[in-house]
């Protein structure tokens, strides 16, 4: 009896999800650790959000991920820029406290240079070398090499100011 009930429930769930009728113009890129990316036509407006990172006299642009953590961060950035004092950690990242907790969407990730990560809900991390752990992806800095990023971030403490792009 229990097996029949589980079978019926499972079948109903599969049918419900497969018949939702939603047209999704995006694909999931397995090489991007499950982050939704635009389809070939670039029609996925959810991922068109970008963020500006100002580090000293350098301005970088990052493409934002699509998750509730980013949504909450963007809401705060609409109120004004957020400055984060960051320090080196483990010869692979700069890390700093955001001053508040954001929703977590942790998944197992192997980071790449330029990845912007939310760690434990309240720390901003910018990776300049790989690391594998359960993190929340916030975005990725556009068009920058590992060496260029290391040069911009420098060897010591740094302040990174986050703001929204004027285009959004």
N, C-alpha and C positions, 0 to 999 in steps of 0.2 A: 504494500500500500504506500509506504513512504517513498519507495523507488519510483512508483508511478507518479506520485505528486511532484517529486523533484524533476522527473522527465517532462511533465506537462509545464511546470514553471519555467524550466530552461528553454523549452520550445517557444513558449509565449514570449519570453524575453528576447530571444533571437529574432522572432518575427516582428516584434515591436520596434527593435532597433533598426532592422534592415528595411522596414517599411516607413521610415519616418518622413520620406519624401523631401528631405533637405537636399538642396543642390550646393555642394561644397566645391568651390573653384580652387581649393588649395590642395597641396600634397604634403605628405609628411616625409621629410628628408632624413633617412636613417643615418646619414653621415653627419647630420646636424643634431644628433641626440634627441630626436623626436620633436624638435621645434618646427612649428608650422612655417612653411615658406611659400612665397607666391607661386602660382602655377606659371606655365610657360608664357601665358599672355600677360602676366603681371597683374591679374585682376584682384588679388587678395589685398584689399584696402586695410585690413586689420594689421598687417605687418608694414604698412607704409610709415608708421610712426618712427620718428627719429629723436635723438637726444644729443645735445651739445655737451662736450666735456671740455672745460677750460683748465689747463694746467700751465701755470706761469703765463707766458706769452703765446702758448700754443693752443689752438682750438681744434678739437677732433669731433667727428660726427660718429654716432653709433646708431645702428639699426636695432630697434627694440623687439623683444620677443612678444608673444601673444599669450599672456596669462594674467591672473588676478593680481599678482605681485606688481607687474608693470602697470596695470590699471591704477592701483593705489598710489604708486610712485608718481605717475603722470598727474593724478589729481593734486598731489602735493606740489609738483613742479608748476602747475597752473597758477599757484599762489605766489610763486617766485623761485629763484634759484636756490639750490641746496649746496652748501659747501661741506666737504668731508675732509678732515685731516687724516691722511693715510701714512702708514709706515710699512717698511719691507717685512715680509714674513717668508721664511723658508727658501729664499732665493728663487721664488717663482711667482710672487704676487705682491701687490700693495693692498692693504686692508685698512678700513676705517669704519667707525661707528656712525650709523645714519641718525642716531638720536631718537629713534622710535622703531617699533616692530611693524613689519609688513606681512601680509599673507605669504605662507610658504607653499611652493609647488615643487618640492624636492624630487629629483630623479637622479639616477646614477649617471654621471657625466664624466667624460675625460675632457678637461679644458684645453683650449688652444690659446696662443697669444692673442690678446685683444678681447677675450671673453670678459663680460661684466656679469658678476654673480652676486646673488643675495645669499649670505651665509647665516644660518640660524635665525633668519627673519629680521636681523637688525644690523648686519655688517655688509658694507659694500666691498667687493673684492674685484680688482682688475688683475687678470692673469697675464704674465708675460712668459710663462713656461707651462708645460702640461702638468695636470694633477687630476687624479680620479677620486671622486667622492660623490656623496649625495647632496646636490646643490639645487638652487633655483636660478635658472638662467634669466637674466634681465635683458641682455643684448650682447652685441658684438661691435667693437670699434671697426669702422670701415677703412679699408685700403691702407693698412699699416703693417709693416713687417715687424718681426720680433725685435730686431735691433733698433729700429726706429722708435718702437714703444718703450724699450728700455732706456733709450736716450732721453725721451720726453719725460719719463717718470723719474729719472735720476737715481742716485744711490741712497739718498736719505729720505727723510720725511717730506711729504708733498701735500699740498692742498689741491683737491680736485673740486671744481664747481660744476654742478649739473644744472642744465637748463633745457627748456624745450626749444626746438627748432622753430624759426619764424614761419616755416612752410606749413606747419601742422595747425 
